[in-house]
């Protein structure tokens, strides 16, 4: 019995020493992270990658702010000349059926910093559903769909501003997956994101400094797709399997919409 107990004690000591040894030998920066139970081997198929946002508001010059970025995926190369040969169309829909065809053109309209697909005459309408199609020879047709949120609605008499806090309540919109509040004034304050609740009124409270004054509140209402895109962890993690994120079909990326309200304080 004594020999058996001594053997178990020695075995525990040896196991502990081995555990300490492997612990110090492991490089956690390069060690494999969580992996899927299985990886299905598939042949590479070129696809389009898109980031598109429809919004009803306009720039100071009166130009529409909706844009669509499109890139082509390559097996061993970075994207290049992605605008070549790509056709982009947006379709207003009623009862799931397109009612018109709106082409987007590769341009910066002479005022935007970047060159993306835009249409200088297109202003989407709140509450309406739009379908996206991107075509390029040799690539499957990328499709997506979004419904424009309504302009955020601040409940009457709910806005209260003090030296240390701004409070108000928003009316719930089922088309909204995320609200983002931005304060404009003398000081820079990080924007605040609010996830909608099932309540008809969504309370918002932002702490501010007594030393700062603000003149405007910008309230952004993101549709369900943009909300998912903004809240999904898509950062790169070495040696950790991460499935590709997408809200579109036959491709990669996000196609969504937003609406915005500007409130004077």
N, C-alpha and C positions, 0 to 999 in steps of 0.2 A: 504493500500500500504506500509506504514512504517513498519507494523508488518511483512509483507511478506519479505521485504528487510532485516529486522533484523534476521528473521528466516534463510534466505539463508546465511547471514554472519556467524551466529553461526554454521550452518551446515558445512561450509568450514573450520572453526576453529577446529571443532571436527574431521573432516576427516584428517586434517593436523596432529593433535596430534596422532591419531590412526596410521597414516602412519609412523611417527617417532618412535612410540612404536614397531611396527612390524619390522621396519628397524633394530633397535638395538637388537631385539630378534632373528634375523635370523643368523644362523651359516653358512656362505657361503662355508666353507670347507666340510660340510656334507650335505648341502641342495641339493635337487635333481637338476641336470643340465638338459640340453636339452634332451628330450626323443622322440623316434619315435612316429608317430601318432598311430601306432598299433604294437604289438609284436605277431608274429605268434608262437604259442606253437608247438614245434616239439619234438619228442622223440630223446634222445641222440643216436648218431651213431658214433662208434669209427672210426677215420680217421688218416691218416699219416700226419705229419708235416715235411716239407722239406725246406732246404736252400742249393741250389746248384749253383755253378758258373763254367762255362767252360771258359778256357782261353788258347790261343795257346802258350804262353811263358813257360819257364822252370825255375827251380831253378838253383843255382850255381853248383849243382851236376848233372845238366842235367835231373832232374826228372820233369814230368809234374805237373803243379800247379792246375789243375782242381780238384774239390772236390765236394762231395754231403753229407750233413748232413741229417739224417732222425731220427725222433722221433715218438713215438706212443702217441696218446692222450688218456687220461683216464678220467673217469667221476669224480672221487673223489681223484685221486692220482697224484703226480708229475710223469713225464716220468721216466722210469728206464729200464735198459737192452734193450734199443731201437734197438740195432743192432741184437738182437736175432730174427731169422726167417725172416729177411728182405732181399729181393733180389732187386738189383738195376741194371737197364740196360739203356744204351744210344744207340739211333739208328740214324746214319746219314741218312738224307732224300734227295731224289731227286723228284721234282714234287709232294711233299707231301707223298711219299711212302718210307718206310725204305729200305735201301740197304745193311745194315749190322747190326750185334748185338754186342755191346761192353759191357761186364759185368764189374761192379765196385765192388771192394772187400773192406770189412771193415778192414782198416789197417792204419798205419801212415808211412809206407815205411821206418821206422827206422830213419827218419830225421825230420819229422814234429812234432810239439809240441802236436797236437791233433790227435785223431783217428777218421777218417772219411772214407767214401767210396771213393776209388781212383782206378785208373788203371795205372800201371807204364809204359805201352806202348802206352797210348792214348794221342795224341796231336791233338786237333780239328783244323780245317782250317778256316781262315777268309772267311766270305761270305757264309759259308755253314750252313744249318739248321739242328738242332739236336733235337730229341724227347727223353724225359725222361719217364721211367716207374718204379714205385716202387711197389713191391708186398709183402704182408704179409697176412698169413691166418687170416680170420675174418675181414679183412679191405678191402674197395674198392680199386681198383688199381689207384694210384695217377699218373697223367700224366701232362707233361708240355712240352713246346717247346721254343727254342730260335734260333736266327740267329746271328752268331759271327760277330761283327763289324770288319771293316778293320783296319789295323794299322793306328793310327792318322797321318795325312799328314800335315806338316807345309808348307805353301805356300813359294815358293822359294823367297829368298831375303826379307822376311817379318820379320825376327828375328832381333830385335835391343835391345841391352843391354846398359844401362847407369848406373850411380851411384845410381839413385833413382827409376829406372823403367825397367821392362822387357816387351817387346811387341812382338807379332807375330800374325799371322793369320792362322786358320785351315781351311782345305778344308772340306766342308759339306759332311756328310755321313748319308744317310737316315736311316741306321740301328742303329744310335746312338741317345740315348735319353738324355745323360748327359755326359759332359766332366769334369774331375777333374785334376787340375794342382798341382803338388807337386814339391817344390824346395829343392834340396839337397845341403848343404854347411855348412858354419861355424855356421849359426844361424838357429833356428827353426822358420819357417814361416807357419802360418795356410794355409792349402790347399785351393784352389779356385775352385769353381764349376761354370761351364758355361753351360747354357741351349742353345742348338743349335737354330739358327734362320733360316728363310726361304732363307736367302742369301747364295750364293755359298761359300762365305768366312766368317768365324766367327772370329771377332777380339778378342784378349786376351791382357789384360793389367794388370800387377801386380806391385804394388809399393813395393820397397825394401829399406833397410836402407843403408846409405853410409858406415856404419861400418861393413857390412857383405858382404862376397863374396860367390858365389854359383858356383858349378862345373857341376851340372846336372839338367835337367828338366825332370820330369816324367809326361807324359800325358796319362791319363786313359780315354778310351772311353767305356762307359757302354751302353749295349743294352737297349731297351725300358723297359724291365721288371725290370732290376736292377735299372734303373733310377727312375721308379715308386716306387720301394721299398725304395730307399734312400731319396726320396723327400716327401713320404707320412708320415703324422703325425700319428705314431703308439704308441705314449706315453700313459701311463695309466692316466686317469682322473677319480677321484672318483665320483661315482654317475652320470656319463655321459655315455649315450649309444654310443658305437662305433662298427660299423660293422666290422667283421673280414677282414683282408687284405690278399689277395692271388692273385698270378698270375698263379696258377696251377688249375687243375680240379680234383674233387673227393678227395680233401684234402686241406691242408693249407700250406702257405709259399710262397717261391719265387724260381723260376728256371730261371737263366739268364746267361749272358756271358759278357766278356769284352775283350779288347785288349789294349796294352800299347806301347808307344813309349818313348825311352830314348834318350834325346838330350844332347850332350856335349856342355857346354858353353865355 
